[in-house]
């Protein structure tokens, strides 16, 4: 009976994770509750995911990555490398891969892409290259780089921990580096030689106003004599709410100011720059005493007078804005900025954007007073992509944080201490040496991932203790006939690649680790090739934007549609699956 219940829970979890009906961490907690309430696991077993070495190590790696990031050294090195490249899109793509792959082998991939995003966008704009040519390769190179070391991605750590718990030796720091480098070079060659011809030009190398198609919604209106708005400021008059439009600028004596500063109370003859639909403008004369001026084509400079900046931003993981609308969070007052447009799935949303529920990867076009830049720089709800200066390089912190990470790598590589012990020590040193303050430590840990692992690792334990994993392994082998280990490995790699594209890489690794070991047991071969296959295939989410957080981060800035990932990523996934299936037995014999 337990086995049947467990299969139902497993199918339900996969469906919920794939359809995103609930957040991944919520799904993990639902699974955990079901395992306890149905008495499939004892509470001690059910809670063991939170004390699992993989969960602790992953949390520590977030802190180690943040320490290096805070020093500014990654920004400085990456910016110098990208500035030195030529104006050719192919060269910039190559330099992007050369820059991010080494970093993503040692720090969290999402953090690496978040650091590189503004720098690559700056490089693309300065060379008049469409961001669509560079954003997807940026994510893919980070994913490929993460497969080269044990700490390159959290899936490697999860699988290594699972191996140790089943009596297998954990992975060494550089145990699959040769394999990872070969896959990186071959897949990188695909991106450079074939992928670049398939990548669409969703966003042209143009101004932000043109890129977000704002011109058709921007108009100038003049305050007429006798207008009921005279004597009130733009904020006091609540023009936006009353007349269903957005006021973006207040012009007097040919000088434009942002709405929050303004020129004080409105006077007859003042001009307002507004974003509104044509039908909204028709009744303004009678209702508000405003006259629409002759239309002209507006540019970025109209939206960024001397005291105002125009910014692009992308909704990041763990954002307080995810699942909420701009109106619900009172965006203008809480963030001191105005959202002008939302880009999602290659489409620019311009109408009634205040009521749109935001998603991870959505890109916002924001107008803000220059005095609010520091506030925007320090918030955690979205990542600013432009306009802000690079973090100042702190040489002392760069040396300390770099030495700490190098020490963690060396201690784990030489087997002096397990990776979890080295990672904990490194995280503590980041705080003790002043590389990070305690408050930032708590901010930098991706708690969604931690809760996800805490809830799904026990599901893997239950699959094994109830015998469900053995039954699934038998089913896979029966479907393939009396196949040898090479065919079984290929089917397992394919299954993992399909699941990781629909769910997340961490969930896939946590669920399939017991299955990988059980398939090897049934075939009476060494489990290591199947475990290595899981680490690589769980990072094969090239064909969909939802399987890997880095894909979602570049979704909006690249202006991509969902199908673009399949068009570029599906051939890459096929190449990746074939390569991994062919190469793993050479490095890890059965």
TALIN-V658268 format. One record per run of one state. SS is the DSSP state (a for helix, b for strand, c for the rest). FROM is the first residue (numbers start at 0). TO is the last residue. If there is no record, write none. Layout:
BEGIN
ss=(SS | SS)
from=(FROM | FROM)
to=(TO | TO)
END
This chain:
BEGIN
ss=(c | a | c | a | c | a | c | a | c | a | c | a | c | a | c | a | c | a | c | a | c | a | c | a | c | a | c | a | b | c | a | c | a | c | b | c | b | c | b | c | a | c | a | c | b | c | a | c | b | c | a | c | b | c | b | c | a | c | b | a | c | b | c | a | c | a | c | a | c | a | c | a | c | a | c | a | c | a | c | a | c | a | c)
from=(0 | 1 | 19 | 23 | 37 | 42 | 46 | 47 | 51 | 52 | 70 | 72 | 83 | 88 | 104 | 108 | 126 | 130 | 133 | 134 | 146 | 153 | 165 | 176 | 198 | 207 | 211 | 214 | 217 | 223 | 233 | 237 | 238 | 243 | 245 | 252 | 254 | 257 | 270 | 275 | 277 | 282 | 283 | 288 | 289 | 292 | 299 | 303 | 307 | 315 | 330 | 335 | 336 | 344 | 346 | 349 | 352 | 355 | 362 | 369 | 378 | 381 | 384 | 394 | 413 | 418 | 432 | 437 | 444 | 446 | 465 | 467 | 479 | 484 | 502 | 504 | 523 | 527 | 537 | 548 | 557 | 561 | 587)
to=(0 | 18 | 22 | 36 | 41 | 45 | 46 | 50 | 51 | 69 | 71 | 82 | 87 | 103 | 107 | 125 | 129 | 132 | 133 | 145 | 152 | 164 | 175 | 197 | 206 | 210 | 213 | 216 | 222 | 232 | 236 | 237 | 242 | 244 | 251 | 253 | 256 | 269 | 274 | 276 | 281 | 282 | 287 | 288 | 291 | 298 | 302 | 306 | 314 | 329 | 334 | 335 | 343 | 345 | 348 | 351 | 354 | 361 | 368 | 377 | 380 | 383 | 393 | 412 | 417 | 431 | 436 | 443 | 445 | 464 | 466 | 478 | 483 | 501 | 503 | 522 | 526 | 536 | 547 | 556 | 560 | 586 | 589)
END
